[in-house]
């Protein structure tokens, strides 16, 4: 797969400009790019409204990379957009909120719905021309865009769409959801996937198996949208940071946190009184 790197879009640092104070604590995290907008909003609110002595530094290097960071001790927590794997030994996964992996095309594409089967065939290189996809209105070569292997989103797509078969060599593998979105925005022949929080003007999300990638279809019961998923906060199983655990409890249960999650592009799953 072709891989492009733009490190500047993959790093978010919060709290570094805040003057040090007695008892101040910096929590180091890394991982999911898909979760980055929601996590940034939660970090800012927690420092401002819950504990002003807690500050966060979060490097969005991809969920799979974040797990390795937790395993080797360079991060105290990781954001992750896929379920646990056997290779994640020594980590504990905490469900934080719900997300949808949206399938996006360029607005010049007339496609409004696509099946999981067709997505599989496109990303496996079995379908290569839009004329093979009913409803696209195009007769051009498909330019599939996806994530690189550092991303938990890459693994989620591998499991949910590709039946754990590797993407074809024509898939443009990028390092961040934002880069995927921009690639689709700029290319009339592109199709790509990105988290719900990354949906922006200039792209067109299409239904998957007839269901739209919208918050109302991404809920605990039932999970109507076929590419619904949990976003996890991942901690080391041994000696997790009590401060990170307190943040996770607040993010999962606080009505305020639930409203922040929904506003930032996620779907609150455990914050019962949060407005959606």
ZADREN-257189 format. One record per atom (N, C-alpha, C): residue in one letter; atom name; x, y, z. Coordinates in steps of 0.2 Angstrom, whole numbers, plus 5000, padded with zeros to 4 digits. Example, Ala and Ser with C-alpha at 12.3 -4.5 7.8 and 13.67 -1.06 7.14 Angstrom:
BEGIN
- rest_atom_u_v_w
- A_N_5066_4972_5039
- A_CA_5062_4978_5039
- A_C_5066_4984_5039
- S_N_5064_4989_5035
- S_CA_5068_4995_5036
- S_C_5064_5000_5039
***
This chain:
BEGIN
- rest_atom_u_v_w
- X_N_5004_4994_5000
- X_CA_5000_5000_5000
- X_C_5004_5006_5000
- X_N_5002_5011_4997
- X_CA_5006_5018_4997
- X_C_5004_5021_5003
- X_N_5009_5024_5006
- X_CA_5008_5027_5013
- X_C_5011_5034_5013
- X_N_5007_5039_5015
- X_CA_5009_5046_5015
- X_C_5009_5048_5023
- X_N_5014_5052_5025
- X_CA_5014_5054_5032
- X_C_5014_5062_5032
- X_N_5010_5064_5037
- X_CA_5010_5071_5038
- X_C_5009_5072_5046
- X_N_5015_5072_5049
- X_CA_5015_5071_5056
- X_C_5012_5077_5060
- X_N_5012_5083_5056
- X_CA_5009_5089_5060
- X_C_5002_5088_5061
- X_N_4998_5084_5057
- X_CA_4991_5083_5058
- X_C_4989_5078_5064
- X_N_4994_5074_5066
- X_CA_4993_5068_5070
- X_C_4995_5069_5077
- X_N_4997_5075_5079
- X_CA_4999_5077_5086
- X_C_4995_5082_5089
- X_N_4992_5081_5095
- X_CA_4988_5086_5098
- X_C_4991_5087_5105
- X_N_4993_5093_5107
- X_CA_4996_5094_5114
- X_C_4991_5099_5117
- X_N_4989_5097_5123
- X_CA_4985_5101_5127
- X_C_4988_5102_5134
- X_N_4988_5108_5136
- X_CA_4990_5110_5143
- X_C_4997_5112_5144
- X_N_5001_5112_5138
- X_CA_5008_5113_5139
- X_C_5009_5121_5140
- X_N_5004_5125_5138
- X_CA_5005_5132_5139
- X_C_5002_5135_5146
- X_N_5000_5130_5150
- X_CA_4997_5132_5157
- X_C_5003_5132_5162
- X_N_5004_5137_5165
- X_CA_5009_5138_5170
- X_C_5009_5132_5175
- X_N_5014_5130_5177
- X_CA_5015_5125_5182
- X_C_5012_5127_5189
- X_N_5009_5123_5193
- X_CA_5006_5125_5199
- X_C_5008_5119_5204
- X_N_5007_5121_5210
- X_CA_5009_5116_5215
- X_C_5004_5110_5215
- X_N_5007_5104_5214
- X_CA_5003_5098_5214
- X_C_5000_5097_5207
- X_N_5002_5100_5202
- X_CA_5000_5099_5195
- X_C_5003_5093_5192
- X_N_4999_5089_5188
- X_CA_5000_5083_5186
- X_C_4999_5082_5178
- X_N_5003_5080_5174
- X_CA_5002_5079_5167
- X_C_5001_5072_5165
- X_N_4996_5071_5162
- X_CA_4995_5064_5160
- X_C_4996_5063_5152
- X_N_5000_5058_5151
- X_CA_5003_5057_5144
- X_C_4999_5051_5141
- X_N_4996_5053_5135
- X_CA_4992_5048_5131
- X_C_4994_5048_5124
- X_N_4992_5043_5120
- X_CA_4993_5043_5113
- X_C_4988_5038_5110
- X_N_4988_5037_5103
- X_CA_4983_5032_5100
- X_C_4978_5035_5095
- X_N_4972_5033_5096
- X_CA_4967_5034_5091
- X_C_4967_5041_5088
- X_N_4967_5042_5081
- X_CA_4966_5048_5078
- X_C_4958_5049_5077
- X_N_4954_5044_5076
- X_CA_4947_5045_5075
- X_C_4944_5048_5082
- X_N_4947_5046_5088
- X_CA_4944_5049_5094
- X_C_4947_5056_5096
- X_N_4952_5058_5092
- X_CA_4956_5064_5094
- X_C_4951_5070_5095
- X_N_4946_5072_5091
- X_CA_4942_5078_5092
- X_C_4938_5077_5099
- X_N_4936_5071_5100
- X_CA_4932_5070_5106
- X_C_4936_5070_5112
- X_N_4942_5067_5112
- X_CA_4946_5067_5118
- X_C_4949_5074_5119
- X_N_4950_5078_5114
- X_CA_4953_5084_5115
- X_C_4948_5089_5119
- X_N_4941_5088_5117
- X_CA_4936_5092_5120
- X_C_4935_5089_5128
- X_N_4936_5083_5129
- X_CA_4935_5080_5135
- X_C_4941_5082_5140
- X_N_4947_5082_5137
- X_CA_4953_5084_5141
- X_C_4952_5092_5143
- X_N_4950_5096_5139
- X_CA_4949_5103_5140
- X_C_4944_5104_5145
- X_N_4938_5101_5145
- X_CA_4933_5102_5150
- X_C_4935_5099_5157
- X_N_4938_5094_5157
- X_CA_4940_5091_5163
- X_C_4945_5095_5167
- X_N_4950_5098_5163
- X_CA_4955_5102_5166
- X_C_4952_5109_5169
- X_N_4947_5111_5165
- X_CA_4944_5118_5167
- X_C_4938_5117_5172
- X_N_4934_5112_5172
- X_CA_4929_5111_5176
- X_C_4929_5106_5182
- X_N_4934_5101_5181
- X_CA_4934_5096_5186
- X_C_4940_5096_5191
- X_N_4946_5097_5187
- X_CA_4953_5097_5191
- X_C_4958_5101_5187
- X_N_4958_5107_5189
- X_CA_4963_5112_5185
- X_C_4970_5110_5186
- X_N_4972_5105_5190
- X_CA_4979_5103_5191
- X_C_4981_5097_5187
- X_N_4976_5095_5183
- X_CA_4977_5089_5178
- X_C_4978_5092_5171
- X_N_4983_5090_5168
- X_CA_4984_5093_5161
- X_C_4986_5086_5157
- X_N_4984_5087_5150
- X_CA_4985_5081_5146
- X_C_4989_5083_5140
- X_N_4993_5078_5138
- X_CA_4997_5078_5132
- X_C_4995_5072_5128
- X_N_4993_5072_5122
- X_CA_4990_5067_5118
- X_C_4993_5067_5111
- X_N_4996_5062_5109
- X_CA_4999_5061_5103
- X_C_4995_5056_5099
- X_N_4992_5059_5094
- X_CA_4987_5055_5089
- X_C_4991_5051_5084
- X_N_4994_5045_5086
- X_CA_4999_5042_5082
- X_C_4995_5035_5079
- X_N_4989_5034_5081
- X_CA_4985_5028_5079
- X_C_4984_5024_5084
- X_N_4978_5021_5085
- X_CA_4976_5016_5090
- X_C_4981_5010_5091
- X_N_4983_5007_5086
- X_CA_4988_5002_5087
- X_C_4995_5004_5089
- X_N_4997_5010_5087
- X_CA_5003_5012_5090
- X_C_5002_5014_5097
- X_N_4996_5017_5099
- X_CA_4995_5019_5106
- X_C_4995_5013_5111
- X_N_4993_5007_5108
- X_CA_4993_5001_5113
- X_C_5000_4999_5114
- X_N_5005_5000_5109
- X_CA_5012_4998_5110
- X_C_5015_5003_5115
- X_N_5013_5010_5114
- X_CA_5015_5015_5119
- X_C_5013_5013_5126
- X_N_5007_5011_5127
- X_CA_5005_5009_5134
- X_C_5009_5003_5136
- X_N_5010_4998_5132
- X_CA_5014_4992_5134
- X_C_5021_4993_5135
- X_N_5024_4998_5132
- X_CA_5031_4999_5134
- X_C_5032_5005_5139
- X_N_5027_5008_5141
- X_CA_5027_5012_5147
- X_C_5028_5020_5145
- X_N_5028_5021_5138
- X_CA_5029_5028_5136
- X_C_5022_5032_5136
- X_N_5017_5029_5137
- X_CA_5010_5032_5138
- X_C_5007_5029_5144
- X_N_5003_5033_5147
- X_CA_4999_5031_5153
- X_C_4992_5028_5151
- X_N_4990_5030_5145
- X_CA_4984_5028_5142
- X_C_4984_5029_5134
- X_N_4979_5025_5131
- X_CA_4979_5026_5124
- X_C_4971_5026_5122
- X_N_4970_5030_5117
- X_CA_4963_5029_5113
- X_C_4964_5024_5108
- X_N_4958_5020_5108
- X_CA_4958_5015_5103
- X_C_4951_5014_5100
- X_N_4951_5012_5093
- X_CA_4945_5012_5089
- X_C_4943_5005_5087
- X_N_4946_5000_5090
- X_CA_4945_4993_5089
- X_C_4944_4989_5095
- X_N_4942_4983_5095
- X_CA_4941_4979_5101
- X_C_4948_4976_5102
- X_N_4949_4973_5108
- X_CA_4955_4970_5110
- X_C_4957_4964_5106
- X_N_4964_4963_5105
- X_CA_4967_4958_5101
- X_C_4972_4954_5106
- X_N_4974_4948_5105
- X_CA_4978_4944_5109
- X_C_4985_4948_5110
- X_N_4987_4952_5105
- X_CA_4993_4955_5105
- X_C_4993_4961_5110
- X_N_4987_4963_5113
- X_CA_4987_4968_5117
- X_C_4988_4966_5125
- X_N_4992_4961_5126
- X_CA_4993_4958_5132
- X_C_4995_4964_5137
- X_N_4993_4964_5143
- X_CA_4995_4969_5148
- X_C_4991_4975_5148
- X_N_4986_4975_5144
- X_CA_4982_4981_5144
- X_C_4975_4980_5146
- X_N_4971_4985_5148
- X_CA_4964_4984_5150
- X_C_4960_4989_5146
- X_N_4955_4987_5143
- X_CA_4951_4991_5138
- X_C_4945_4994_5142
- X_N_4943_5000_5142
- X_CA_4937_5003_5145
- X_C_4933_5006_5139
- X_N_4927_5004_5139
- X_CA_4922_5007_5134
- X_C_4921_5014_5136
- X_N_4922_5019_5131
- X_CA_4921_5026_5133
- X_C_4915_5029_5130
- X_N_4914_5028_5123
- X_CA_4908_5030_5120
- X_C_4908_5027_5113
- X_N_4902_5028_5109
- X_CA_4901_5025_5103
- X_C_4903_5030_5097
- X_N_4905_5026_5092
- X_CA_4907_5030_5086
- X_C_4904_5026_5080
- X_N_4904_5029_5074
- X_CA_4903_5026_5068
- X_C_4908_5027_5063
- X_N_4910_5022_5059
- X_CA_4915_5023_5054
- X_C_4911_5024_5047
- X_N_4912_5030_5045
- X_CA_4908_5032_5039
- X_C_4911_5031_5033
- X_N_4908_5029_5028
- X_CA_4910_5028_5021
- X_C_4909_5035_5017
- X_N_4914_5038_5015
- X_CA_4913_5044_5011
- X_C_4915_5044_5004
- X_N_4911_5048_5000
- X_CA_4913_5049_4993
- X_C_4913_5056_4991
- X_N_4916_5058_4986
- X_CA_4916_5065_4983
- X_C_4909_5067_4981
- X_N_4907_5073_4982
- X_CA_4900_5075_4981
- X_C_4898_5074_4973
- X_N_4903_5074_4969
- X_CA_4902_5073_4962
- X_C_4900_5066_4960
- X_N_4901_5061_4965
- X_CA_4898_5054_4965
- X_C_4891_5054_4967
- X_N_4887_5051_4963
- X_CA_4880_5051_4964
- X_C_4878_5045_4969
- X_N_4883_5041_4971
- X_CA_4881_5035_4975
- X_C_4878_5038_4982
- X_N_4873_5034_4984
- X_CA_4870_5035_4990
- X_C_4870_5030_4995
- X_N_4871_5024_4993
- X_CA_4871_5018_4997
- X_C_4876_5013_4994
- X_N_4879_5009_4999
- X_CA_4884_5004_4996
- X_C_4884_4998_5001
- X_N_4885_4992_4999
- X_CA_4884_4986_5003
- X_C_4891_4985_5006
- X_N_4891_4981_5011
- X_CA_4898_4979_5014
- X_C_4901_4974_5009
- X_N_4898_4970_5005
- X_CA_4901_4966_5000
- X_C_4904_4970_4995
- X_N_4901_4976_4993
- X_CA_4904_4980_4988
- X_C_4910_4983_4990
- X_N_4910_4985_4997
- X_CA_4916_4988_5000
- X_C_4922_4984_5000
- X_N_4920_4977_5002
- X_CA_4925_4972_5002
- X_C_4929_4971_4996
- X_N_4924_4971_4990
- X_CA_4927_4970_4984
- X_C_4931_4976_4981
- X_N_4929_4982_4983
- X_CA_4933_4988_4981
- X_C_4940_4988_4984
- X_N_4940_4987_4991
- X_CA_4946_4988_4995
- X_C_4951_4981_4994
- X_N_4948_4976_4991
- X_CA_4952_4970_4989
- X_C_4954_4970_4982
- X_N_4952_4976_4978
- X_CA_4954_4976_4971
- X_C_4950_4972_4966
- X_N_4945_4969_4969
- X_CA_4940_4965_4964
- X_C_4936_4969_4960
- X_N_4934_4975_4963
- X_CA_4930_4980_4959
- X_C_4935_4986_4958
- X_N_4936_4989_4952
- X_CA_4941_4994_4951
- X_C_4938_5000_4947
- X_N_4932_4999_4945
- X_CA_4929_5005_4941
- X_C_4922_5006_4944
- X_N_4920_5013_4944
- X_CA_4914_5015_4947
- X_C_4908_5012_4943
- X_N_4909_5011_4936
- X_CA_4904_5008_4932
- X_C_4901_5001_4935
- X_N_4905_4998_4939
- X_CA_4903_4992_4942
- X_C_4899_4993_4949
- X_N_4899_4999_4951
- X_CA_4895_5000_4957
- X_C_4888_5004_4955
- X_N_4883_5001_4956
- X_CA_4876_5004_4954
- X_C_4875_5010_4958
- X_N_4873_5016_4954
- X_CA_4871_5022_4957
- X_C_4876_5027_4957
- X_N_4883_5025_4956
- X_CA_4888_5030_4956
- X_C_4888_5036_4951
- X_N_4885_5034_4945
- X_CA_4885_5039_4939
- X_C_4891_5040_4936
- X_N_4897_5036_4938
- X_CA_4903_5037_4935
- X_C_4906_5031_4931
- X_N_4910_5033_4927
- X_CA_4913_5027_4923
- X_C_4921_5028_4923
- X_N_4924_5029_4929
- X_CA_4931_5030_4930
- X_C_4934_5025_4935
- X_N_4940_5025_4935
- X_CA_4944_5021_4940
- X_C_4943_5023_4947
- X_N_4941_5018_4952
- X_CA_4940_5020_4959
- X_C_4947_5021_4962
- X_N_4947_5026_4966
- X_CA_4953_5028_4970
- X_C_4951_5026_4978
- X_N_4952_5020_4980
- X_CA_4951_5019_4987
- X_C_4956_5022_4992
- X_N_4954_5025_4997
- X_CA_4958_5028_5002
- X_C_4957_5025_5009
- X_N_4962_5023_5013
- X_CA_4961_5020_5019
- X_C_4966_5023_5024
- X_N_4967_5019_5030
- X_CA_4971_5021_5035
- X_C_4977_5016_5035
- X_N_4983_5019_5038
- X_CA_4989_5014_5038
- X_C_4988_5010_5044
- X_N_4993_5005_5044
- X_CA_4992_5000_5049
- X_C_4993_5002_5057
- X_N_4996_5008_5058
- X_CA_4996_5010_5065
- X_C_4989_5012_5068
- X_N_4984_5013_5063
- X_CA_4977_5015_5066
- X_C_4973_5009_5068
- X_N_4970_5010_5074
- X_CA_4965_5005_5076
- X_C_4959_5005_5071
- X_N_4958_5010_5067
- X_CA_4953_5010_5062
- X_C_4954_5006_5056
- X_N_4961_5005_5055
- X_CA_4963_5001_5050
- X_C_4961_4994_5051
- X_N_4962_4992_5058
- X_CA_4961_4985_5060
- X_C_4953_4984_5060
- X_N_4950_4989_5063
- X_CA_4942_4988_5063
- X_C_4940_4987_5056
- X_N_4942_4991_5051
- X_CA_4940_4990_5044
- X_C_4942_4983_5041
- X_N_4948_4981_5043
- X_CA_4950_4974_5041
- X_C_4945_4969_5044
- X_N_4943_4970_5050
- X_CA_4939_4965_5053
- X_C_4932_4965_5051
- X_N_4929_4971_5050
- X_CA_4922_4972_5049
- X_C_4920_4972_5042
- X_N_4925_4973_5037
- X_CA_4923_4974_5030
- X_C_4927_4969_5026
- X_N_4934_4968_5027
- X_CA_4938_4964_5023
- X_C_4939_4957_5025
- X_N_4935_4955_5031
- X_CA_4936_4948_5033
- X_C_4943_4946_5035
- X_N_4947_4951_5037
- X_CA_4954_4950_5039
- X_C_4958_4948_5033
- X_N_4956_4950_5027
- X_CA_4960_4950_5021
- X_C_4964_4957_5020
- X_N_4970_4957_5018
- X_CA_4973_4963_5017
- X_C_4971_4967_5012
- X_N_4971_4974_5012
- X_CA_4969_4978_5007
- X_C_4973_4977_5001
- X_N_4970_4979_4995
- X_CA_4974_4979_4989
- X_C_4979_4984_4988
- X_N_4984_4983_4984
- X_CA_4989_4988_4983
- X_C_4987_4994_4980
- X_N_4981_4995_4978
- X_CA_4979_5002_4975
- X_C_4976_5006_4980
- X_N_4975_5003_4987
- X_CA_4972_5007_4992
- X_C_4978_5012_4995
- X_N_4976_5019_4995
- X_CA_4980_5024_4997
- X_C_4980_5024_5005
- X_N_4985_5022_5008
- X_CA_4985_5021_5015
- X_C_4988_5028_5019
- X_N_4984_5031_5022
- X_CA_4986_5038_5025
- X_C_4986_5037_5033
- X_N_4989_5042_5036
- X_CA_4991_5042_5043
- X_C_4985_5045_5048
- X_N_4980_5048_5045
- X_CA_4975_5051_5049
- X_C_4968_5051_5046
- X_N_4963_5051_5050
- X_CA_4956_5052_5047
- X_C_4956_5058_5043
- X_N_4959_5064_5045
- X_CA_4958_5070_5042
- X_C_4961_5070_5035
- X_N_4967_5066_5034
- X_CA_4970_5066_5028
- X_C_4966_5062_5023
- X_N_4962_5057_5026
- X_CA_4958_5053_5021
- X_C_4952_5057_5019
- X_N_4949_5061_5023
- X_CA_4944_5066_5022
- X_C_4946_5071_5016
- X_N_4952_5073_5017
- X_CA_4954_5078_5012
- X_C_4955_5075_5005
- X_N_4958_5069_5005
- X_CA_4959_5065_4999
- X_C_4953_5064_4995
- X_N_4947_5062_4999
- X_CA_4941_5061_4996
- X_C_4938_5068_4993
- X_N_4939_5073_4997
- X_CA_4936_5080_4995
- X_C_4940_5082_4989
- X_N_4946_5080_4988
- X_CA_4949_5083_4982
- X_C_4949_5078_4976
- X_N_4946_5072_4976
- X_CA_4946_5067_4971
- X_C_4939_5065_4970
- X_N_4937_5067_4964
- X_CA_4930_5064_4962
- X_C_4929_5057_4962
- X_N_4935_5053_4961
- X_CA_4934_5046_4960
- X_C_4936_5042_4966
- X_N_4937_5046_4972
- X_CA_4939_5043_4978
- X_C_4933_5040_4982
- X_N_4935_5035_4987
- X_CA_4930_5033_4992
- X_C_4935_5032_4998
- X_N_4933_5034_5004
- X_CA_4937_5033_5010
- X_C_4933_5032_5016
- X_N_4936_5030_5021
- X_CA_4932_5029_5028
- X_C_4935_5034_5033
- X_N_4931_5036_5038
- X_CA_4933_5041_5043
- X_C_4928_5041_5049
- X_N_4931_5042_5055
- X_CA_4926_5042_5060
- X_C_4921_5048_5060
- X_N_4916_5047_5064
- X_CA_4910_5051_5064
- X_C_4912_5059_5065
- X_N_4917_5059_5070
- X_CA_4919_5066_5072
- X_C_4923_5070_5066
- X_N_4925_5066_5061
- X_CA_4929_5069_5056
- X_C_4925_5071_5049
- X_N_4918_5070_5050
- X_CA_4914_5071_5044
- X_C_4913_5079_5043
- X_N_4915_5082_5037
- X_CA_4916_5089_5036
- X_C_4912_5090_5029
- X_N_4912_5097_5028
- X_CA_4909_5099_5021
- X_C_4914_5097_5016
- X_N_4911_5096_5010
- X_CA_4916_5094_5004
- X_C_4916_5086_5003
- X_N_4913_5082_5008
- X_CA_4913_5075_5007
- X_C_4906_5073_5007
- X_N_4904_5067_5005
- X_CA_4897_5065_5006
- X_C_4897_5058_5009
- X_N_4895_5057_5015
- X_CA_4894_5050_5018
- X_C_4888_5047_5014
- X_N_4889_5040_5013
- X_CA_4884_5036_5010
- X_C_4882_5031_5015
- X_N_4876_5029_5014
- X_CA_4873_5023_5018
- X_C_4877_5017_5017
- X_N_4877_5013_5022
- X_CA_4880_5006_5021
- X_C_4875_5001_5023
- X_N_4874_4997_5018
- X_CA_4868_4992_5019
- X_C_4861_4995_5020
- X_N_4861_5001_5017
- X_CA_4854_5005_5018
- X_C_4854_5009_5024
- X_N_4859_5010_5029
- X_CA_4858_5013_5035
- X_C_4863_5019_5035
- X_N_4861_5025_5037
- X_CA_4865_5031_5037
- X_C_4870_5031_5043
- X_N_4876_5034_5042
- X_CA_4881_5035_5047
- X_C_4879_5041_5051
- X_N_4874_5040_5055
- X_CA_4872_5046_5059
- X_C_4871_5044_5067
- X_N_4871_5049_5071
- X_CA_4871_5047_5078
- X_C_4865_5043_5080
- X_N_4859_5045_5077
- X_CA_4853_5041_5079
- X_C_4853_5034_5077
- X_N_4858_5032_5073
- X_CA_4858_5025_5071
- X_C_4864_5021_5074
- X_N_4868_5025_5078
- X_CA_4874_5023_5082
- X_C_4872_5023_5089
- X_N_4869_5018_5092
- X_CA_4867_5019_5099
- X_C_4868_5012_5102
- X_N_4867_5011_5109
- X_CA_4869_5005_5112
- X_C_4864_4999_5110
- X_N_4858_5001_5110
- X_CA_4853_4996_5108
- X_C_4847_4999_5103
- X_N_4847_4996_5097
- X_CA_4851_4992_5094
- X_C_4857_4996_5090
- X_N_4862_4992_5088
- X_CA_4867_4995_5084
- X_C_4865_4995_5077
- X_N_4861_4999_5074
- X_CA_4858_4999_5068
- X_C_4863_5000_5062
- X_N_4868_5005_5063
- X_CA_4873_5006_5058
- X_C_4878_5000_5058
- X_N_4879_4997_5052
- X_CA_4884_4991_5052
- X_C_4891_4992_5054
- X_N_4893_4998_5054
- X_CA_4900_5000_5055
- X_C_4901_5004_5062
- X_N_4896_5003_5066
- X_CA_4896_5006_5073
- X_C_4902_5002_5077
- X_N_4904_5006_5082
- X_CA_4910_5003_5086
- X_C_4910_5007_5092
- X_N_4914_5004_5097
- X_CA_4916_5008_5103
- X_C_4922_5011_5102
- X_N_4923_5017_5105
- X_CA_4930_5020_5106
- X_C_4932_5018_5114
- X_N_4938_5016_5114
- X_CA_4940_5013_5121
- X_C_4946_5018_5123
- X_N_4946_5018_5130
- X_CA_4952_5021_5133
- X_C_4956_5015_5136
- X_N_4962_5014_5134
- X_CA_4966_5008_5136
- X_C_4971_5010_5141
- X_N_4972_5006_5147
- X_CA_4976_5008_5152
- X_C_4981_5001_5153
- X_N_4987_5002_5156
- X_CA_4991_4996_5158
- X_C_4987_4993_5163
- X_N_4987_4986_5163
- X_CA_4983_4982_5168
- X_C_4987_4983_5175
- X_N_4993_4983_5175
- X_CA_4997_4983_5181
- X_C_4999_4991_5182
- X_N_4997_4993_5188
- X_CA_4998_5000_5191
- X_C_4996_5005_5186
- X_N_4989_5005_5184
- X_CA_4986_5010_5180
- X_C_4986_5017_5184
- X_N_4987_5023_5181
- X_CA_4987_5029_5184
- X_C_4980_5030_5188
- X_N_4979_5031_5194
- X_CA_4973_5033_5197
- X_C_4970_5039_5194
- X_N_4974_5044_5192
- X_CA_4972_5050_5189
- X_C_4968_5049_5182
- X_N_4971_5044_5178
- X_CA_4968_5042_5172
- X_C_4961_5039_5173
- X_N_4961_5034_5178
- X_CA_4955_5031_5180
- X_C_4950_5036_5182
- X_N_4951_5041_5186
- X_CA_4946_5046_5188
- X_C_4944_5049_5182
- X_N_4948_5051_5177
- X_CA_4946_5054_5171
- X_C_4941_5050_5167
- X_N_4943_5043_5167
- X_CA_4939_5039_5163
- X_C_4932_5038_5166
- X_N_4931_5038_5173
- X_CA_4925_5037_5176
- X_C_4921_5043_5175
- X_N_4924_5049_5175
- X_CA_4920_5056_5173
- X_C_4918_5056_5166
- X_N_4922_5054_5162
- X_CA_4920_5054_5154
- X_C_4915_5049_5153
- X_N_4914_5043_5156
- X_CA_4909_5038_5155
- X_C_4902_5040_5159
- X_N_4903_5043_5164
- X_CA_4897_5044_5168
- X_C_4894_5051_5169
- X_N_4898_5056_5168
- X_CA_4896_5063_5169
- X_C_4891_5065_5164
- X_N_4885_5068_5165
- X_CA_4881_5071_5160
- X_C_4884_5076_5156
- X_N_4888_5080_5160
- X_CA_4892_5085_5156
- X_C_4897_5082_5151
- X_N_4900_5077_5153
- X_CA_4905_5074_5148
- X_C_4901_5071_5142
- X_N_4895_5068_5144
- X_CA_4891_5065_5138
- X_C_4889_5070_5133
- X_N_4887_5076_5136
- X_CA_4885_5082_5131
- X_C_4891_5084_5127
- X_N_4897_5084_5130
- X_CA_4903_5086_5126
- X_C_4905_5080_5121
- X_N_4904_5074_5123
- X_CA_4905_5069_5118
- X_C_4900_5070_5112
- X_N_4894_5071_5113
- X_CA_4889_5071_5107
- X_C_4891_5078_5103
- X_N_4893_5083_5106
- X_CA_4894_5089_5103
- X_C_4900_5089_5099
- X_N_4905_5085_5101
- X_CA_4912_5084_5098
- X_C_4912_5079_5092
- X_N_4906_5075_5091
- X_CA_4906_5070_5086
- X_C_4906_5063_5088
- X_N_4905_5062_5094
- X_CA_4904_5055_5096
- X_C_4897_5054_5098
- X_N_4896_5048_5101
- X_CA_4889_5046_5103
- X_C_4890_5043_5111
- X_N_4887_5047_5115
- X_CA_4888_5045_5122
- X_C_4884_5039_5123
- X_N_4887_5034_5127
- X_CA_4884_5027_5128
- X_C_4882_5026_5135
- X_N_4885_5029_5140
- X_CA_4884_5028_5147
- X_C_4882_5034_5151
- X_N_4882_5040_5148
- X_CA_4880_5046_5151
- X_C_4873_5047_5150
- X_N_4869_5044_5155
- X_CA_4862_5043_5153
- X_C_4858_5049_5152
- X_N_4860_5055_5156
- X_CA_4856_5061_5155
- X_C_4859_5065_5150
- X_N_4864_5063_5146
- X_CA_4867_5067_5141
- X_C_4862_5069_5135
- X_N_4862_5075_5133
- X_CA_4857_5077_5127
- X_C_4860_5075_5120
- X_N_4857_5071_5116
- X_CA_4859_5069_5110
- X_C_4856_5073_5104
***
